[in-house]
Amino acid sequence: MSTAHRKPSYEPCEPRRVAFIGLGVMGAPMAAHLAYAGHAVTVYNRTDTKARAFVAQYADHGVRMAASPREAAAGADIVCACVGNDDDLRAVTLGDDGAFAGMRDGAIFVDHTTASAAVARELHAIARERGLHFVDAPVSGGQAGAENGVLTVMCGGDVEPFERARPVILAYARAVTRIGGSGAGQLAKMVNQICIAGLLQGLSEAIAFGQRAGLDMPLVLDVIGKGAAQSWQMDNRGKTMVEDRFDFGFAVDWMRKDLGLVLDEARRNGATLPVTALVDQFYADVQRMGGGRWDTSSLIRRLR
């Protein structure tokens, strides 16, 4: 299980009762940062062995485990979730054992899942009917960003609950921004993934070209990384791509899920995304090569 690295300091924030649902490679370090920051944290995970291990690891910080999302949410000021997809999100929010059934009036549900804008709007409407608040808040920064507490969080929803939740979210983020109304956070994350897909394909082609030309590619990346070609992907994945290392970061399977959301939304809003659609198919090739769990920079494997 991923563990969080302590931040040098945390933003001053009044301690809150916080529930965290979903203790995967992103959720576990995010929940740990909440505990480090002094919040009273209750966790729920579908696989309870992960939750038990997490509680044992952070017992000194008072972390508790709940048997259901409803139990985790009971009495919480803020309920955070980071699960897999739209269906997972509905499963932990709705129904007799869902978080909405346990949340007190005026409490805020902050969803860090990368999901559809449609499900964000759906759950925002249901929450409002029940006297609750829902903020869609997908993140960028990957596993390392979660572990180091420096995620970028894109939010959609109403202003007042966003402002209440923001100081708590800053326990694991360096930037928390409201983009607009419900669903806007998810749409912004889609923009993020479009950019990443195109950048990684370009970087893959560049490195493969340079290697076939016999260039010292670590040196070339150092040089061009000081000019207009510089990007986060080049700085953080360029040399590992040269080294054929793909055992970290955001998995191809999850990127394909995200790009599926992007392409579905594009069909609804009429956007034309030829490069994104092509790179999505390239990722399907990587999956067929057995690389579903490889990092997204493994696009270059198609070119070797």
Residue pairs with C-beta under 8 A, 6 or more apart in sequence:
1 23
1 28
1 50
1 53
1 54
1 57
2 25
2 26
2 28
2 29
2 143
2 146
2 147
3 28
3 29
3 32
3 57
3 147
4 28
4 29
4 30
4 32
4 33
4 36
4 146
4 147
4 148
4 149
4 172
5 29
5 147
5 148
5 149
6 36
7 33
7 36
7 148
7 149
7 171
10 33
10 36
10 37
10 38
10 170
10 171
11 37
11 167
11 170
11 171
12 167
13 37
13 38
13 39
13 167
13 168
13 170
13 171
14 167
15 38
15 39
15 40
16 39
16 40
16 77
16 78
16 168
17 39
17 40
17 42
17 75
17 76
17 77
17 78
18 34
18 39
18 40
18 41
18 42
18 76
18 77
18 78
18 79
18 80
18 168
19 41
19 42
19 43
19 44
19 66
19 69
19 72
19 73
19 76
19 78
19 79
19 80
19 99
20 27
20 30
20 31
20 34
20 41
20 42
20 43
20 44
20 72
20 79
20 80
20 81
20 82
21 27
21 43
21 44
21 45
21 69
21 72
21 79
21 80
21 81
21 82
21 83
21 92
21 99
22 44
22 45
22 46
22 81
22 82
22 83
22 88
22 92
22 113
23 31
23 43
23 45
23 50
23 51
23 54
24 82
24 83
25 143
25 146
26 82
26 112
26 139
26 143
26 146
27 45
27 81
27 82
27 83
27 112
28 50
28 54
29 143
29 146
29 147
29 149
29 172
30 80
30 82
30 112
30 146
30 151
30 171
30 172
31 41
31 43
31 54
31 63
31 80
32 54
32 57
32 58
33 149
33 171
33 172
34 41
34 80
34 168
34 171
34 172
35 41
35 58
35 61
35 62
35 63
36 61
36 171
37 171
39 168
39 171
40 62
41 58
41 61
41 62
41 63
41 64
42 63
42 64
42 65
42 66
42 72
42 76
43 51
43 54
43 55
43 63
43 64
43 65
43 66
43 72
44 51
44 65
44 66
44 67
44 68
44 69
44 71
44 72
44 92
45 51
45 54
48 65
48 67
51 65
52 65
54 63
54 65
55 63
55 64
55 65
66 72
66 74
68 97
68 102
69 92
69 93
69 97
69 98
69 99
69 102
70 96
70 97
70 98
70 99
70 101
70 102
71 102
72 79
72 99
72 102
73 79
73 99
73 100
73 101
73 102
73 103
73 107
74 102
74 103
74 104
75 104
76 103
76 104
76 107
77 107
77 108
78 107
78 108
78 109
78 110
78 164
78 165
78 168
79 99
79 103
79 107
79 108
79 109
79 110
80 109
80 110
80 111
80 112
80 169
81 89
81 92
81 93
81 99
81 109
81 110
81 111
81 112
81 113
82 112
82 113
82 139
83 89
83 91
83 92
83 113
84 113
84 257
85 113
85 115
85 257
86 115
86 116
86 118
86 119
88 113
89 111
89 113
89 115
89 119
89 123
90 119
90 123
91 98
92 98
92 99
93 99
93 100
93 109
93 123
93 126
94 100
94 126
95 101
99 109
100 109
100 126
100 127
100 130
100 132
103 109
103 130
103 132
105 131
105 132
106 131
106 132
106 133
107 132
107 133
108 132
108 133
108 134
108 135
108 161
108 164
108 165
109 123
109 127
109 132
109 133
109 134
109 135
110 135
110 137
110 165
110 168
110 169
111 120
111 123
111 134
111 135
111 136
111 137
111 138
112 137
112 138
112 139
112 153
113 138
114 138
114 139
114 186
114 189
114 193
114 254
114 257
114 258
114 261
115 136
115 138
115 186
115 261
116 186
116 261
116 264
116 265
117 136
117 156
117 183
117 184
117 186
117 187
117 190
117 265
118 183
120 134
120 136
120 156
120 182
120 183
120 185
120 186
121 182
121 183
123 134
124 134
124 136
124 157
124 182
124 183
125 182
126 134
127 133
127 134
128 134
133 157
133 158
133 160
133 161
134 157
134 182
135 155
135 156
135 157
135 158
135 161
135 162
135 165
135 185
136 155
136 156
136 157
136 182
136 183
136 184
136 185
136 186
137 153
137 154
137 155
137 156
137 165
137 169
137 176
137 185
138 153
138 154
138 185
138 186
138 188
138 189
139 145
139 146
139 151
139 152
139 153
139 154
139 173
139 189
140 151
140 152
140 154
140 189
140 192
141 150
141 151
141 152
142 249
142 250
143 248
143 249
143 250
144 248
144 249
145 151
145 152
146 172
149 171
149 172
149 173
149 174
150 173
150 174
151 172
151 173
151 174
152 173
152 174
152 175
152 177
153 169
153 173
153 175
153 176
153 177
153 185
154 177
154 179
154 184
154 185
154 188
154 189
154 192
155 162
155 176
155 177
155 178
155 179
155 184
155 185
156 178
156 179
156 180
156 181
156 182
156 183
156 184
156 185
156 186
156 187
156 188
157 178
157 181
157 182
157 185
158 181
158 182
159 178
162 178
166 176
169 176
170 176
178 184
179 185
179 187
179 188
186 261
187 265
189 258
190 258
190 261
190 262
190 265
193 255
193 258
193 259
193 262
194 262
194 273
194 276
196 233
196 255
196 296
197 255
197 259
197 275
197 276
197 279
197 280
197 283
198 275
198 276
198 279
199 231
199 233
200 233
200 237
200 279
200 296
200 297
200 299
201 275
201 278
201 279
201 282
201 299
203 231
203 233
203 234
203 237
203 238
203 241
203 297
203 300
204 241
204 297
204 299
204 300
204 302
204 303
205 303
206 229
207 217
207 221
207 238
207 241
207 242
207 300
208 300
208 303
208 304
210 217
210 220
211 217
211 242
217 242
218 239
218 242
221 234
221 238
221 239
221 242
224 230
224 234
225 234
225 235
225 238
233 297
237 249
237 295
237 297
240 246
240 248
240 295
240 297
241 297
241 300
244 301
244 304
246 291
246 294
246 295
246 297
246 298
246 301
247 294
247 295
248 295
249 295
249 296
249 297
250 295
250 296
251 292
251 293
251 294
251 295
251 296
252 283
252 286
252 287
252 291
252 292
252 293
252 294
252 295
252 296
252 298
253 287
253 292
253 293
255 283
255 296
256 280
256 283
256 284
256 287
259 276
259 279
259 280
259 283
260 280
262 273
262 276
263 273
263 276
263 277
263 280
265 271
266 272
266 273
266 276
279 299
282 299
282 302
283 296
283 299
285 302
286 292
286 294
286 298
286 299
286 301
286 302
289 301
289 302
291 298
291 301
294 301
